[in-house]
């Protein structure tokens, strides 16, 4: 092919898009999404929403959904562990069939109770 010849998109063979399977419905997530849908403001039937309006509504709905999901969880603490301590925590978590976070919360609660805090 010479430098002057160009190819068009019609000359390329493309595969058809595959259909995505329907997502499995999680009852808790469905309730949260339903709640967010009920609280979202519906645009009027005659007017199309502008791009900025829909993105701000979407971000508001996302923030609302995150707030509902995180309800009850108010504060986080980061803890730096050395490799050995992290390995021991992970092993204990696996053996007790519980999360590392639950073990950390229980250990902190035990320490504070034992020291009268």
C-alpha atoms as one frame of an Amber mdcrd trajectory, in Angstrom:
protein
   0.000   0.000   0.000   1.343   3.413  -0.867   1.486   6.366   1.511  -1.359
   8.144  -0.294  -3.861   5.312   0.179  -5.941   5.412   3.329  -8.112   2.836
   4.988 -11.679   3.446   6.062 -13.438   1.971   9.044 -15.636  -0.108   6.745
 -12.585  -2.068   5.581 -11.915  -3.464   9.053 -13.796  -6.520  10.287 -15.174
  -6.077  13.775 -16.791  -8.587  16.075 -20.269  -7.874  17.406 -20.492  -6.656
  20.974 -21.286  -9.368  23.438 -24.257  -8.988  25.709 -23.519  -8.499  29.387
 -25.284 -10.933  31.712 -27.813  -9.479  34.106 -26.183  -8.657  37.437 -27.167
 -10.752  40.427 -29.409  -8.775  42.732 -28.163  -8.339  46.287 -31.202  -7.630
  48.533 -29.322  -5.134  50.730 -27.913  -3.272  47.741 -31.316  -3.304  46.031
 -32.847  -1.676  49.131 -30.144   1.020  49.202 -30.549   1.706  45.479 -34.323
   1.827  45.859 -33.930   4.300  48.720 -31.561   6.453  46.665 -33.964   6.354
  43.705 -36.861   7.442  45.887 -34.874  10.381  47.291 -33.496  11.512  43.927
 -35.255  14.432  42.305 -37.013  13.448  39.085 -36.671  15.921  36.193 -39.819
  17.279  34.596 -41.188  15.253  31.693 -40.998  18.098  29.149 -37.420  19.259
  29.758 -34.224  17.291  29.315 -31.726  17.675  32.161 -28.402  19.307  31.323
 -25.216  17.317  31.582 -24.013  19.200  34.673 -27.339  18.698  36.435 -27.368
  14.946  35.902 -23.768  14.511  37.019 -24.384  16.513  40.197 -27.550  14.506
  40.889 -25.610  11.303  40.313 -22.829  12.366  42.659 -25.389  13.375  45.295
 -27.081   9.984  44.973 -23.703   8.233  45.245 -22.803  10.202  48.389 -26.214
   9.378  49.869 -25.720   5.678  49.121 -22.267   5.738  50.762 -23.693   7.465
  53.846 -26.394   4.805  54.194 -23.824   2.026  53.774 -21.422   3.549  56.291
 -24.110   4.339  58.862 -22.869   3.330  62.295 -19.220   3.447  61.258 -18.004
   6.818  62.383 -14.216   6.714  62.780 -11.274   4.845  61.367  -7.789   4.342
  62.822  -4.737   3.367  60.782  -2.227   1.079  62.467   1.251   0.406  61.117
   2.280  -3.213  61.703   5.580  -4.877  60.996   5.569  -7.932  58.733   5.633
 -10.454  61.554   2.704  -8.856  63.400   0.658  -8.609  60.179   1.388 -12.265
  59.400   0.309 -13.315  62.910  -2.874 -11.241  62.646  -3.690 -12.730  59.256
  -3.071 -16.270  60.539  -5.265 -15.682  63.600  -7.965 -14.233  61.383  -7.857
 -17.301  59.152  -7.837 -19.795  62.032 -10.694 -18.074  63.881 -12.662 -17.537
  60.662 -13.159 -13.843  61.380 -11.904 -10.598  59.870  -8.688  -8.901  60.865
 -10.693  -5.776  61.618 -12.909  -7.641  64.097  -9.816  -9.013  65.833  -8.264
  -5.529  66.064 -11.492  -4.066  67.482 -11.712  -6.847  70.078  -8.048  -6.420
  71.076  -8.412  -2.646  71.443 -11.616  -3.030  73.469  -9.898  -5.609  75.725
  -6.889  -3.324  76.244  -9.033  -0.302  77.090 -11.226  -2.295  79.494  -8.202
  -3.845  81.203  -6.613  -0.425  81.746  -9.786   1.246  82.971 -10.484   3.527
  80.013
